[in-house]
């Protein structure tokens, strides 16, 4: 299994990891990840809690195919909600 690998400007080898999922149980809907993503990979979505009759906002992966593997969203996230994986080539 070969993984997609890039080169940094300084010549170091780098294996990007791409967003796979966001844990809706951990997400507090603060939007920091959304603001940090320049590729519109993420979007807010509503979660309905029928038990308490409330609606809350959390983030969701809207366009995973547009992710460039920078992990800026994970750096911005205060709750460690993201799951990432490298891409096989």
Legacy VTK file of the C-alpha trace (Angstrom):
# vtk DataFile Version 3.0
C-alpha trace
ASCII
DATASET POLYDATA
POINTS 89 float
0.000 0.000 0.000
1.573 3.264 -1.132
0.446 6.557 0.391
0.255 9.940 -1.270
3.378 11.845 -0.234
4.353 15.419 -0.907
7.442 17.544 -0.472
7.589 20.685 1.655
9.243 23.854 0.395
12.262 22.886 2.478
12.498 19.509 0.733
11.166 17.332 3.555
8.824 14.460 2.778
5.246 14.920 4.012
2.236 12.575 4.047
-0.982 14.606 4.232
-3.956 13.213 6.111
-7.413 14.041 4.821
-10.565 14.659 6.846
-12.765 11.580 7.102
-15.367 12.503 9.722
-16.366 14.821 12.550
-17.700 13.355 15.795
-21.104 15.047 16.295
-21.111 14.036 19.970
-17.916 16.023 20.636
-18.561 18.974 18.302
-19.837 22.109 20.043
-20.637 23.931 16.786
-18.244 26.812 17.442
-17.336 27.101 13.735
-13.589 27.571 14.273
-12.823 24.708 11.886
-15.221 26.158 9.301
-13.443 29.524 9.446
-10.006 27.907 9.157
-10.822 25.901 6.005
-10.148 27.774 2.762
-11.596 24.929 0.656
-15.222 24.853 1.965
-14.815 21.214 3.001
-16.924 21.781 6.138
-20.432 23.110 6.675
-22.771 23.615 9.626
-25.638 21.184 10.011
-28.536 20.929 12.433
-28.917 18.001 14.831
-32.359 17.462 16.300
-32.629 16.003 19.802
-36.153 14.602 19.908
-35.817 13.611 23.550
-35.272 17.213 24.705
-37.063 18.808 21.718
-34.028 20.944 20.857
-32.014 21.651 17.726
-28.281 22.273 17.894
-25.735 23.215 15.282
-22.643 21.084 14.656
-20.105 20.921 11.851
-20.192 18.253 9.145
-17.942 17.177 6.276
-19.718 18.681 3.269
-17.132 18.067 0.523
-14.365 15.655 1.573
-13.119 15.455 -2.021
-11.979 19.088 -1.818
-9.767 18.512 1.273
-6.059 19.192 0.685
-4.857 17.488 3.879
-3.572 20.552 5.719
-5.335 19.616 9.017
-5.950 23.295 9.788
-9.435 22.357 10.941
-8.027 20.018 13.599
-5.628 22.692 14.816
-8.540 25.123 15.210
-10.870 22.595 16.895
-10.972 22.912 20.707
-12.672 19.517 21.138
-10.541 17.168 18.968
-13.567 16.112 16.886
-11.802 15.153 13.649
-10.807 11.811 12.170
-8.149 11.838 9.443
-6.585 9.260 7.134
-3.818 9.323 4.533
-4.747 8.666 0.913
-3.663 5.495 -0.836
-2.359 5.834 -4.379
LINES 1 90
89 0 1 2 3 4 5 6 7 8 9 10 11 12 13 14 15 16 17 18 19 20 21 22 23 24 25 26 27 28 29 30 31 32 33 34 35 36 37 38 39 40 41 42 43 44 45 46 47 48 49 50 51 52 53 54 55 56 57 58 59 60 61 62 63 64 65 66 67 68 69 70 71 72 73 74 75 76 77 78 79 80 81 82 83 84 85 86 87 88
